[in-house]
Amino acid sequence: MRRQLEGSQAVAQTVARCRPQVVSAYPITPQTHIVEGISRLVRSGKLTGCEFVNVESEFAACSVAIGASAAGARTYTATASQGLLYMAEALFNASGLGLPIVMTVANRALGAPINIWNDHSDAMALRDCGWIQLYAADNQEAVDLHVQAYRIAEELSLPVMVCMDGFVLTHAFEPLEVPTQEQVDAFLPVFEPRQLLDPDEPMTIGAMVGPEAFTEVRYLAHAKHIHALDTITQTAEDFRERFGRASGGLLESHHTAEAETVVVALGSVLGTVVEVVDELREQGVSIGALAVKSYRPFPAQELSLALRAAKRVVVLERALAVGAGGIVSADVRNALWQHPIDVHTVIAGLGGRAITRKSLRTLLDSAAGGTLGELEFLDLRREIVERQLQPIEAGERPGPHAESILRELGAVRAEPV
Amino acid sequence: MFAVRIHGRGGQGVVTAAELLSLAAFTEGLEAQAFPSFGSERMGAPVVAFCRIDTEPIRLREPITEPDALVIQDPTLLHHVEVFGGLREDGCVLINSTRSIEQLGLSELTERHRPQRLASVPASELARTRLGRPIPNAALLGALAAQTGIVSLAALTSAINDRFTGATAQGNAAAATDGFLHIEEPAHA
């Protein structure tokens, strides 16, 4: 049954139907409504057999999830932004130990300067922590990915992050279907842990491995991720058969087969991108869109195949590798090593700046006209950055730009976005 | 596609108003998307929320810059924030105020837009009577239903009963009806 629900509440209800046994979370910004919703379900007795642990930090949240998962419990946590960074050390442990934890990352920017709004800086900063990273385009997909995530995680003994855009999705009300308990139970088998800490039979996990075998351990971690490409595909296909709708998988193509220009993007911006792509196609422009649903593992071969007809690729990125440029576009370029075409990096939507149809139209016009550079910043307010750069070019030592820009704008108030 | 932008201040139920409108549209069998403007959550700060309503699934996720209808929950915003930005020529405006559009100093709007498209509703007063608290969103949504016909009063009442329970649901439903009648039958309101 379709319902009109807030993204976070829909995810909370879905996670509850995955029957987690331990949910740990740190109840402070940047936390989500998701764990708030789950804690209510536990307290009201609607979610039974689940212990909700309020911890003192995100580091502890992930550590509790590690302990609970190693003891054989299906576990869940959620965070975003600085909270995810604070988990960093524990994240590598969870993947290294092969623990099938599922976590929602409600994607947000990273400070300083403080910014509570959406972009992908948080998940991108931890893209190589060994977790699978799946990106939702809308709230239906966010819901569905959580059910798929548990199956993928437990089948592979790997932790999974479900990335959904903070605010844009987490706070949006839209119609969607929350899978029923019966559907989830039929799709998701009871968790049978591959390793189990038991006080009666003590054992060590995560033992020291020296130079004689550490490379092999890392190689096998990589091999497991490559294998996960098949598991993710298979899980999405099985999901579609049972639920009657397409969600997840590795990539989603929108008219890419014959398109000269293809926009590659992750997450909720896909909807707006597809609107613009359809408008342009009606005007006869040869253009398509490609959604990356699984960013880790990165589906390099599948992506190369999907882009075989393309003459140019525009990678729309909601994060920036400071000092280098694009993050996803580096992966896209690597994937296209046998098929070298123009790959343009467009940094867009940082810190909550809206990505609008109007800006995308201008961007794609210049891409089609051959005037788009290798690295561009969508809607960059050039007058502001130029005034900041002038004194530096004149030899002055720069101060903090954030404060300087706020002084210049004469406002500490953020504009409505 | 019908796009509504709601302006108010933190604590006035701006986000709830967008949510309720989307729920009412969903009840009517329409597709709807509601989302806030994602500001810092503090009482009194200017807040914007959006609602799109369509017969087709909604893919677009940009903020609403060219609304078909504007709801202004707090008239003190009229001179501080660009509330009328992007309003379509045939767009509707609803302002929470006991004063008329002319008394609010917005006569210039009546020159650009058809006068029947502009209205003020004493929504806080209606809410104070019905709810005991000046939360104007339900009364304004009732008025919006009458002004635009985008959702019916029955669908709005159903959304209110879905979202709230007990006296809060009853009070909000009554305030929504008052707001509806204020536009529909101004002589009796």
Interface residues (C-beta under 8 A of the other chain):
Chain A: R3 Q4 E6 I116 W117 N118 D138 F167 V168 H171 A172 F173 E174 P175 S268 V269 L270 G271 T272 V274 E275 G352 A354 I355 T356 R357 A414 P416 V417
Chain B: V15 A18 E19 S22 L23 F26 E31 A32 Q33 A34 F35 P36 S37 F38 G39 S40 P46 V48 I58 R59 L60 R61 E62 P63 T65 V81
